[in-house]
Structure formats: structure tokens, C-alpha cells
Amino acid sequence: STMIQMGTLGGPSKWDNVFLVGTQKDRCPDSEVETFKNAGPGGTLHALNMAITSVDPNQPGNVTKVACVSVLPSKDLDELHDLVRGAALPEDGIKHTRVDPVLFGKAVCKRLNVQPETITQTIIKTRSFWEQLWLDVRDTVRDSLHLP
């Protein structure tokens, strides 16, 4: 939730744009899947929204889009596909900003029981990897299409 709070710009409805996806549907009994999706007291979705609201009452948790999928072995992604197809983006779009790795590290280090510097370094290293990968893919596509 800290990443959403720090990195998503906009009003209190920013949480309307979050998808909560459980990825081990094949390992859970139906009762656990229902608890995960439950927005009422005792449900995972309810607990998530309460936790979000407790962090910043001005940005209350309002996550309503929930799907449970199986990644392996069956790759049962139908519920997620249906959820995404039915979702409407806000008219003004979703605006994100790059989260400052130092501030993020300080914000979550106690909850994760990790030194803030470790979190900061991990974010910087991971960003660098993905940025380079994106540049490589972009250049490969550009070269294959003979673009300037």
C-alpha cells in the first residue's frame, strides 16, 4: 500500500484502480478463496481496505477488484481476464510518479525488518535492470523494423 500511496497521483479514488490478485487458487480450498475475496468483516479484502485507511484516512482504501488465479499448473487466468475486461479506467487516466527509493526504504523498513539502505539499493538495482531491458527491447524492435 505504501507504493500506491507514494507513487499514484490523484484523489481519494486512486484505490479504485487497484487489482488484488491471489495467485495460488489451485492450492487453496474454496473457503480460503472466498475469504480472500470477502469485503466483509473477517475477509482479506476488508482487512486490506482497513489497513490502507489506517495509513492515510485522506486516501481511504476502496479496493473492490479482486481475482483469484492459478499460475501453475493449469494457468487458470479467466477470472483475471474477466476482471480486466470489465474494468473502466478513470476518464483522466491513472497518473503515476516514480517513488523515491530512499523515502520508500525509510517508510517500509520497520514493517519488513530490513535496513532502509537495503531496500533503497534493491529498488535502484531492479530499476536499472528493467530500464536496460526496455532499452534493449526497444533497440531490437527498432533495428528489426529498420527504424531510425
N, C-alpha and C positions, 0 to 999 in steps of 0.2 A: 504494500500500500504506500510505502514511503516513495517508491519510484514514481507511482502515479501522482502522488501529491506534489512532488518536486518537479516532475517533467511534463505534466499535462496542463496546458493553459486553458483557462475558461472558467465559467461559473460553476455553481454547485452541481450542475448536471453532468460533470465530467465522468462520474461513476456510471452513468447510463451507457457509456461506450465501452465498458469493460466486460470481457467474456471470461467467466470462470470455467475452466475445463479440467475435469478429472480424467486422468489418462490410464486408469487401471480398472476399468469396468469389468474386464474379464476375470479379475482376481477378487472381486467384491460380491457378496451376496446382494440380492435385490434390496434388502432392507438398508444396507450401507449406502447404496446408490441413492435411494430415496432420502436418507438423512443428509447426504451431501447436497442435494438439490433443495432441501427444505428451507423455506424462508421464515418459518415459524419458530417459536422458542425451541431450543434443542437441536435445531438444524445448523449445518455448516454454513449455509448462505446467510442465515440470520446472525450467526456469530461473527462472520466476516464483516457484515454491514455495521454491526455494533462496534467492532474494533476500529473500523475506519472512522466512524463518527466520533469515537473517543479520542482519536488523534487530533482531529480538527473539526469541531462542531460546525464551522462555517462551510465545510465541504462534506456533508453527511454521506455516509455510504448508501448507495442505492443500486447495487449490483443486482440485476434481475436476469441477466442472460447466462444460463448455466447449461452445460452439456457434459455428458459422461461418455467417454470413448474407450476403445481398446486399440492400442497401438500394435501390440503383438499378442498372439499370433494372427488374429483374424483381421486386423486393420478395420475395425468397425468404427467408421468415422461419420456414419449417416446422420447421427444426432447433431454433430457439429456443423456439417454441411447445411442441414435444415435451419439451424440457428443463424448461421451467417447469411444464408439466402433471405431470411425473413427480417434481418436487422436493417434498420434505416439509419444512415448517418445523419448527424445534425446538419441543418441547412448551411451553417457557416463552417462546416468541416470540423475536424479534430486538430487542434494545434498542439504541437509538442515542442519542448525545448530540451536541449542537451543538459542532462543533470551534471552538476559539478561533482566530480568524483571525490574530492576532499570533503565537501559538505555531506554528501551521501554516506561516506565512510563514517563520519562523526555521528550521523543520525542513526545508523543501524548497528554500530559496533557492539553495544551492550546487549542488544537482543540476540545477536549472533555469536556473542562471546569470542569475538575476533578483534584484533588490533585494527584501528581505523586505517593505518598505513597499509595493511594487508589488503583491505577492501579497495582502497584507492588504487594501489598498484595493479590489482586484478582487473579493475574496470579499465584502466589505461591500456593494459596489455591486450585485453579482449577487444576493446575498440580498435586498437591498432591492427589486430589480426583481421577483423571484419572489414575495416576500411581498405586494407591492402587487397583482400579477396575481391571486394567490389571493384576496385580499380583494375585488377587482373581480368575479371569477367567482362567489364566494360571494354577494355582494350581488345580482348579476344573477339568479342562481338563486332566491334568497330573494324578490326582487321579482316574478319571473315566476310563482312559486307562491303569492304573496301571504302570505308568512310574516312573523311579527313580527321 
